[in-house]
Amino acid sequence: MSQYLLSVHYVDGTPATPPEVAEAAFKAVDAFNTELQASGQWVFAGGLCTPDMATVVRIQDGEALITDGPFPESKEQLGGFWVVDVPDLDAALALAEGGSRACGGPVEVRPFQEGPT
């Protein structure tokens, strides 16, 4: 089995999601999460606060520099994720399709590195 990160991207500046659409997506994601857990493919998942809630820590000249806001200056930010344990990339892609249908957004699939990092 291999672990994959299925990441959901949030696009800053898109029109607000109508409440009834957001509620339907929350229910669909909850059902998707339940399926992942029941199948044994679930490792961990989470939704993230908006990028304006981020804090970045970096070392500069040997000292910690702490700044507000997301690290990348981009309209696309990470909005949530699943970590799944599946046999191969094809299985991860199939789950990503289900995740994308549930949350209504794009889902990027990326394997974790094998061995020491």
Residue pairs with C-beta under 8 A, 6 or more apart in sequence:
1 85
1 86
1 87
2 85
2 86
2 87
2 88
2 92
2 111
2 112
2 114
3 43
3 83
3 84
3 85
3 111
3 112
4 83
4 84
4 86
4 89
4 92
4 95
4 109
4 110
4 111
4 112
5 81
5 82
5 83
5 108
5 109
5 110
5 111
5 112
6 81
6 82
6 83
6 84
6 92
6 95
6 96
6 99
6 107
6 108
6 109
7 78
7 80
7 81
7 107
7 108
7 110
8 47
8 78
8 79
8 80
8 81
8 99
8 103
8 105
8 106
8 107
9 76
9 77
9 78
9 79
9 105
9 106
9 107
9 108
10 48
10 50
10 51
10 76
10 77
10 78
10 79
10 80
10 105
11 75
11 76
11 105
12 51
12 74
12 75
12 76
12 77
13 75
17 25
21 104
25 102
25 103
25 104
28 101
28 102
28 103
28 104
29 99
29 102
29 103
31 102
32 98
32 99
32 102
33 42
33 45
33 82
35 98
36 42
36 45
36 82
36 84
36 95
40 85
41 84
41 85
41 86
41 91
41 95
42 82
42 84
42 85
43 82
43 83
43 84
43 85
44 82
44 83
45 80
45 81
45 82
45 83
46 80
46 81
47 79
47 80
48 78
48 79
48 80
48 81
51 69
51 70
51 77
52 69
52 70
54 68
54 69
54 70
54 71
55 66
55 67
55 68
55 69
56 66
56 67
56 68
56 69
56 70
56 71
57 64
57 65
57 66
58 64
58 65
58 67
59 65
70 77
79 105
80 103
82 95
82 99
83 112
84 92
84 95
86 92
86 95
89 109
89 111
92 109
92 111
93 109
96 107
96 108
96 109
97 107
99 107
100 106
100 107
